[in-house]
Amino acid sequence: MILARYAESLFWAGRQLERIESTARLVDLTGRNAMHHSLGEVATEWRHLVELVGLDQAFDEHYAVTDAVSVTDFLFDDPENPGSVCSVVGQLRENVRTARDRLPVELWEEVNRLHLTFANRQYVHPVVAQDPEIHATVRRHCQAISGVVEEAMPRDEGHAFLVIGRNLERATWCTRALRFSWDREDDPATLLRSVAALQAYRRHAGYVADRVSIAAYLLGEPKMPRSVLTCVERAEHRLDDLGTSSRGIVVARRLAGRLRSDLQYGDIPADLETRGVDVLLGIEADLLRLGRVMADQAFDPAQGVGLQTTFVRPGTGEEA
């Protein structure tokens, strides 16, 4: 069994770890692509990035110009932006600190190293934050943390919640990237790089790069570790391991199983040919619904006996 607060912290730590790595990759990719575009196209690319991460309204409230400096500052080092890499790193560290009793010491050390990268302000000055090296540094830290999770963390409930969170976040990012690029005349390689799938796709399909083939691969390729199908399967497997620990887990298992079945046995290419964006919107909605069920219901100890909680008698400091 696991304390409800530990389970919740590890679920969000998994989501935050994936969010940090994905944001760093997208900022780096947009900056590199901007070198090959005109000024007008560059502004469009940075605007597209802010919309892709779902923070366009917050950005418009604080920045008057959409350019490399403002977007990079907003997504990397703006303390007022809860979705910036700097802010999410702080949230990740706090969640890992909360659940330290359930984690290998190496994991805590790696998260602290990532945190100290941002504590040293010279790394995240708006000009320095455009340097691809800081983006690569952040990604390397995230990959090191992932390595510790896979090689040193017991396959217990804590590991399950962390893996579920990370795979839900990864699947949501991938589906959202597909949806935003569906009607744009983007370089297909850019989309594949944005979800770290370019080399894998080319080994699978060569240089055939029509949007339906790419989308079908990213959604439903069982051998691709970052495909939506693989992510949902991993989440479903760990939800199965958690059994019936709470009503939220039971509902989440059902939602994950239904989505996995649609991806695994549905005719994704044909559906994309006829309904395109509607298919992607439906998958994204299912992933968001699954995430909400986990966040709102899975960690309430009153809903099941598998999640423990600790009560303190008022005024005594003694556990009840």
SVG drawing of the C-alpha trace seen along z (x, -y; Angstrom):
<svg xmlns="http://www.w3.org/2000/svg" viewBox="-15 -45 41 51">
<polyline fill="none" stroke="black" stroke-width="0.4" points="0.0,0.0 1.0,-3.6 0.1,-6.9 -2.4,-8.8 -0.2,-11.9 2.8,-9.9 0.8,-8.4 -0.4,-11.9 3.1,-13.4 4.6,-10.6 1.8,-10.8 2.4,-14.5 6.2,-14.0 5.9,-11.7 3.8,-14.3 6.2,-17.1 9.3,-15.1 7.8,-14.6 6.6,-18.2 10.1,-19.5 11.8,-17.3 9.1,-18.0 9.1,-21.8 12.9,-21.9 12.9,-19.9 10.2,-22.1 12.0,-25.3 15.3,-24.0 13.6,-22.7 11.8,-26.0 15.0,-28.0 16.9,-25.8 14.2,-26.0 14.0,-29.8 17.4,-30.2 16.1,-29.1 13.0,-31.3 12.2,-34.9 11.3,-37.3 7.6,-36.9 7.8,-33.1 9.9,-33.2 7.2,-35.1 4.6,-32.6 6.8,-29.6 7.2,-31.1 3.5,-31.8 2.7,-28.3 4.9,-27.0 3.1,-29.0 -0.3,-27.8 1.0,-24.2 1.8,-24.2 -1.5,-25.8 -0.2,-29.0 -1.0,-31.6 -3.5,-33.5 -1.0,-33.7 1.7,-34.8 -0.4,-37.6 -1.1,-38.9 2.6,-39.5 4.3,-40.0 3.6,-42.4 5.8,-40.9 6.1,-37.3 9.8,-36.7 12.6,-34.3 13.6,-36.2 10.1,-36.7 8.9,-33.2 12.1,-31.6 12.0,-33.6 8.3,-32.8 8.7,-29.1 12.0,-28.7 12.5,-31.2 9.3,-33.1 8.4,-32.5 5.0,-33.9 4.3,-31.2 3.5,-27.9 4.2,-26.1 7.7,-27.4 10.5,-24.8 11.9,-26.7 8.5,-26.5 7.9,-22.9 11.3,-21.9 10.5,-23.5 7.2,-21.5 9.0,-18.3 11.5,-18.8 8.8,-19.4 6.8,-16.3 9.9,-14.2 10.8,-15.6 7.4,-14.8 7.8,-11.1 11.5,-10.7 10.8,-7.7 9.5,-5.8 12.4,-6.7 16.0,-5.7 18.5,-8.3 19.9,-8.6 16.6,-9.9 16.5,-12.6 20.1,-13.6 19.4,-13.7 16.3,-15.9 18.4,-18.2 21.0,-18.5 18.3,-19.6 17.0,-22.1 20.4,-23.6 20.8,-24.2 18.0,-26.8 19.1,-28.0 22.2,-29.3 20.6,-32.2 23.3,-32.6 21.9,-29.6 18.4,-31.0 19.0,-34.6 16.7,-35.2 19.7,-35.4 21.5,-32.4 18.3,-30.4 18.3,-30.5 21.6,-28.6 20.9,-25.0 23.3,-23.8 20.9,-24.7 18.1,-22.8 20.4,-19.8 21.4,-20.0 17.8,-19.9 17.0,-16.9 20.1,-15.1 19.0,-15.6 15.5,-14.3 17.0,-11.3 19.2,-10.6 16.2,-10.8 14.4,-8.4 17.3,-6.0 17.3,-5.9 13.5,-5.3 13.9,-2.3 17.1,-0.9 16.9,-1.6 13.2,-2.0 11.2,1.0 8.2,1.9 5.8,1.0 2.8,-1.3 5.1,-4.4 6.7,-3.3 3.2,-2.6 1.9,-6.1 5.0,-7.8 4.9,-5.7 1.2,-6.3 1.7,-10.1 4.6,-10.2 3.0,-8.1 -0.3,-10.1 1.7,-13.3 3.7,-11.9 0.6,-10.6 -1.1,-13.9 1.8,-15.9 2.1,-13.6 -1.6,-13.8 -1.6,-17.6 1.4,-18.0 -0.3,-15.9 -3.5,-17.9 -1.7,-21.3 0.3,-20.2 -2.5,-18.5 -3.6,-21.4 -0.2,-23.2 2.3,-22.7 5.1,-21.9 8.2,-19.9 7.2,-16.4 10.7,-16.0 9.9,-18.8 6.8,-17.1 8.7,-13.8 11.6,-15.6 9.2,-17.4 8.2,-14.0 11.6,-12.4 10.5,-10.0 12.3,-11.0 14.9,-8.2 12.4,-5.5 9.9,-6.6 12.5,-6.5 13.7,-3.1 10.0,-2.0 8.8,-3.7 11.9,-5.3 11.2,-8.8 7.5,-8.3 6.2,-11.3 2.6,-12.0 0.6,-13.2 -1.6,-10.1 1.3,-7.7 3.1,-9.8 0.0,-10.2 -0.9,-6.5 2.7,-5.6 2.7,-8.0 -0.7,-6.9 -0.7,-3.2 2.7,-1.7 3.2,1.0 7.0,1.1 7.5,-2.6 8.1,-3.5 6.7,-7.0 3.6,-6.1 0.2,-6.9 -0.7,-3.2 2.5,-2.2 2.0,-5.0 -1.6,-4.0 -0.6,-0.3 2.1,-1.1 -0.4,-3.1 -3.1,-0.4 -0.6,2.2 0.4,0.3 -3.2,-0.5 -3.9,3.2 -1.1,3.7 -2.9,1.3 -6.0,3.4 -9.1,1.9 -7.3,-0.4 -9.8,-3.2 -12.8,-3.9 -10.7,-6.4 -8.3,-3.6 -11.1,-1.3 -12.6,-4.1 -9.1,-4.9 -8.5,-1.3 -11.7,-1.1 -11.0,-4.4 -7.4,-3.3 -8.6,0.1 -11.2,-1.4 -8.7,-3.8 -6.0,-1.2 -8.5,1.1 -9.6,-1.7 -6.0,-2.4 -4.9,1.2 -7.8,2.6 -9.3,-0.4 -8.5,-1.3 -6.5,-4.5 -5.3,-5.3 -8.9,-5.1 -10.3,-7.1 -7.6,-9.8 -8.3,-10.0 -12.0,-10.6 -12.2,-12.5 -8.7,-13.8 -8.8,-16.4 -11.9,-14.9 -10.1,-11.7 -7.2,-13.5 -9.5,-15.6 -11.3,-12.5 -8.1,-10.8 -6.9,-14.0 -10.2,-14.3 -10.0,-10.7 -6.5,-11.3 -7.5,-14.4 -10.5,-12.6 -8.2,-9.8 -5.9,-12.4 -8.7,-14.2 -10.0,-10.9 -6.6,-10.2 -6.1,-13.7 -9.6,-14.1 -10.5,-10.6 -7.6,-8.2 -5.9,-9.8 -8.9,-10.1 -8.5,-7.6 -12.2,-7.7 -12.8,-6.0 -10.9,-2.8 -8.8,-0.8 -5.7,-0.4 -4.5,-4.0 -3.6,-4.8 -3.7,-8.1 -2.4,-9.4 -4.6,-11.5 -3.2,-13.6 -5.2,-14.3 -5.8,-18.1 -3.4,-19.7 -1.5,-16.5 0.8,-15.9 0.1,-12.1 -1.0,-9.9 -4.6,-8.5"/>
</svg>
